[in-house]
Amino acid sequence: MTNNTITVTSPLLPDLEEFNELLKEIWASKWITNNGEFHKRLELELAHYLKVPFISLFTNGTLPLLTALQALKITGEVITTPYSFVATTHSIWWNGCQPVFVDIDPRTGNIDPEKIESAIGPKTTAIMPVHVYGKPCDTKRIQEIADKYGLKVIYDAAHAFGVEVDGQSILNAGDLSTLSFHATKVFNTIEGGAMIMHDEATKKRIDDLKNFGFHDEVTVVAPGINSKMDEMRAAYGLLNLRQVDAAIESRHQVAIKYRQALKSVKGISFFEDMPGVRHNYSYFPIFIDALEYGMTRDDLYFKMKDAGVFGRRYFYPLICDFSTYRGCKGTDRLPNARKMADSVICLPMHHELSALNMDKVVELITR
Ligand SMILES: *Cc1c(COP(=O)(O)O)cnc(C)c1O
């Protein structure tokens, strides 16, 4: 990477001096992992910030997905979306379950609730939707279907940090929700993640499961895993939490400018804000209609790349098109997901994207 390149994202980093002060505290305490003071503080502060009753920190955003399915004893088939990051489906596979893919609603990129019922069979035990780009799923409709058929709902909320609908956190929907705090996400702990649950008993069980299943020195409640967050990253997270609102507001300003600059470009479309939703502006996807725009998505993508502007074809390919998932159920009826995957480019979007660089991105698209 040279200084002339414009990256699709840039990590939110805490002030190095402040981080160093916290590291000194950790060094003095000699307590570096296993539910330390910073870990406990970050859980409390995140629960407060996110307006959720209980949260359990993890070492990344994939292991809480795996652990959620374990905790709910999910078996058989799990209904999910092909328009996501591979980790969503991987977590189903690692639990010995089969993914069943359902098409998306082109207005949001999220699983289309109206297509879920026809995918439910005798082996279905759960639905795993994703709040794609942080746009809230139709959680009410999904819950109605889940209740009707006695299914669990696990939300992959990796993109949905801080997203609220009518002042309520989207993370309280379903049985469990999971977050990713990977470096590329709105809020990061370098690597990291979390699970959100409704009650204390579930939190205790999840806390055990992420620590090999140990409940106490001599009791293992289930075959758990090791997915604990260490003190360094918890401290880093505490510092980032203080600046995440400012970062989201900077992203909001980027979104406003992109929309203004691109609204009259023929063949380019993008999402508007949804009424009553507090968005986190985690991504800025644009969709290219090759006929109207006069150039294919890939041609534009590579033209930008050649000019040092790194967008991301996110999500492309669809999860069901990776060879390892070929032949899974539902793969042959995904027209909306296919269309979106073939037309999307996520533009550079982060808290410190300069006006100059934004102009450069826009110029490449409008020229
Ligand atoms: C980032 C992401 C994950 C995985 O999170 P990691 O922290 O990278 O393990 C899972 N699902 C979605 C939708 C993601 O974007």
The ligand as a MOL file (V3000), in Angstrom:
LIG
                    3D

  0  0  0     0  0            999 V3000
M  V30 BEGIN CTAB
M  V30 COUNTS 15 15 0 0 0
M  V30 BEGIN ATOM
M  V30 1 C -17.1000 -9.9920 10.4800 0
M  V30 2 C -18.2460 -10.9340 10.3800 0
M  V30 3 C -18.2550 -12.1660 11.0660 0
M  V30 4 C -17.0500 -12.7560 11.7400 0
M  V30 5 O -16.4930 -12.0110 12.7160 0
M  V30 6 P -14.9550 -12.2090 13.0760 0
M  V30 7 O -14.8030 -11.2970 14.2720 0
M  V30 8 O -14.1370 -11.7760 11.9160 0
M  V30 9 O -14.7490 -13.6300 13.4450 0
M  V30 10 C -19.4140 -12.9330 11.0260 0
M  V30 11 N -20.4800 -12.5350 10.3290 0
M  V30 12 C -20.5070 -11.3740 9.6420 0
M  V30 13 C -21.7450 -10.9840 8.9070 0
M  V30 14 C -19.3760 -10.5470 9.6300 0
M  V30 15 O -19.3850 -9.4270 8.9040 0
M  V30 END ATOM
M  V30 BEGIN BOND
M  V30 1 1 1 2
M  V30 2 1 2 3
M  V30 3 2 2 14
M  V30 4 1 3 4
M  V30 5 2 3 10
M  V30 6 1 4 5
M  V30 7 1 5 6
M  V30 8 2 6 7
M  V30 9 1 6 8
M  V30 10 1 6 9
M  V30 11 1 10 11
M  V30 12 2 11 12
M  V30 13 1 12 13
M  V30 14 1 12 14
M  V30 15 1 14 15
M  V30 END BOND
M  V30 END CTAB
M  END
